[in-house]
Amino acid sequence: MIEHDALSGEVKRVQHETKTDRTDAVARDMKTPQDNDGDDFHHDGNVRKYPLSGWFSGSRNSFGSWLQPVEDAPRLVKRDLKYHQSSSKFNIRNIHGDNKWTMITIFSGDWFHIILRQHTILSVGLMMGAWVTFIIFFAVIYMYIDKQDERVKCGLGFDDVPIQFHGAFAFSLETCTTVGYGLPGDQFSFFENCPGLQTAIFFQMMFSMLFNACLLAVVFARISRAEARALQFLFTDKACIRRESNGQFTFEFKVYDHDSKYPIIGAQIQLYAVHCSSSRNYIPMRTFQPDDAFKPPLLPSIPTTIIHHIDAYSPLLPPSFRKKNNVIPSMGLNMREIDSHTGSADIIPCPICGCMFGTYDRLKCHIIYSRITEEHDEYQVEGTHQELTEEEIDTLTTSPLSDRSLSLQAMKNFWEDSKMEVVVVVIGTDPLTSGSFQAMHSYNCENIVYGRSFKSDCTHDNKVNLGQFHETYPFGSD
């Protein structure tokens, strides 16, 4: 096997060990420099060896924490609804330990959102319970004021008898709801003799207005919450990994908005590859369709296929094949190979002169032309393009996608060994309430089909056949 150094330009023939155990191989290949004590970055005589990509450079694109997958770990996004859908909630719980009361003290400042996150019956019930407590509290105050001085008649009781609890409760309820007074004593409507009672009524009315506003806000926010709109956003049960005719592997699934007559405003989609390790390390995934370089909004009123290219920078590419890619390190950036084909970013280096190219064909033309000019100008062979052998040129200028060992079976083995989960998040704005919402879904190894593609579910008369939304068919051959 021939490896080259994309930064220093050194080319070496390296004999790789034979992998006999896939799980150990995945763990070994995913090691970062911190995990393998610098095996991926060291001096070998006068030759400095570098990895061919940023996956092993300790950047955020590396999966060093994938070394110890958690067996039987629960999904991050559960499929807890019918039609293979999820309720768009992360399956995460908090353990506070000894910091429980500290956390409660901190979060008490956000009591409104904590109440809103409860179920509607519970949140409204809590507010109504607080309202009743509020009425009882002032009823007790009125009882105390009325019997405080027997010489002063406030007009709340009968025949010089202070008001009792049932009467005080009714008086407090009338004050809180502003339905008008029918006084028990029926003589001092403005309580001229009891300034303390007037003060209590003033504060109850003031707090009552504030409480009514909070109660109305809670009820309205729960009923009109835009996040419920995510229930109408559909995802396919399976995601497909297939190999196209040009050798490119793709990861794809479909989305569709059931409320298709009224398109979601500015819908955006983001994918994350998450591994079920103890740290739940994740990597954002670039999308080819729609092209995330320009952030075009989705049009989910029409069933839309989301495509991710499995290239040298994709977290879905088995790590043993990442080392074979003659591309520059990502250095922590979220890159994709397709940008080099359109001139957006040149990622394929020449190991001799360091020039960058967008495609392997351009690199090959460069090497051939440089060899001709160097030979004509009688350059020395050592350190020039003439030093490269035909075998080395073929290795450097051949896309790793042409490697037949990179098969659908290799992809399947990687998914089963790494136990990752691809989390999909769609963000949009409901045109009816102008509220933003998130629809979430996920795919793990149980939800992946290989060498298949989705059937068309649209008819000639603009109807969407949801009975065919999840169906796939065999696509090509591996």
Secondary structure, DSSP 8 states (H G I E B T S, - for coil): -EEE-TTT--EEE--------HHHHHHHHT--TTTTTTTTSEEETTEEE--SSGGGTTSTT--GGGGS--TT---SB---BTTTB--S-B------GGGHHHHHHHHGGGHHHHHHTS-HHHHHHHHHHHHHHHHHHHHHHHHHHHTT-TTS--SSSBTTB---HHHHHHHHHHHHHT-----SS-S-TT-TT-HHHHHHHHHHHHHHHHHHHHHHHHHHHHHS-GGGGGGGEEE-S-EEEEE-TTS-EEEEEEEEESSTTS--EEEEEEEEEEE-STT--EEEE--TBTTTTT-----TTS-EEEEEEE-TT-TTS-HHHHTT------TT----THHHHTTS---EE-TTT--EESSHHHHHHHHHHHHHHHHHTT--STTSGGGS-HHHHHHHTS-GGG-TTS-HHHHHHHHHHH-EEEEEEEEEE-TTT--EEEEEEEE-GGGEEESEEE---B-TTS-B-GGGTT-EEE-S--
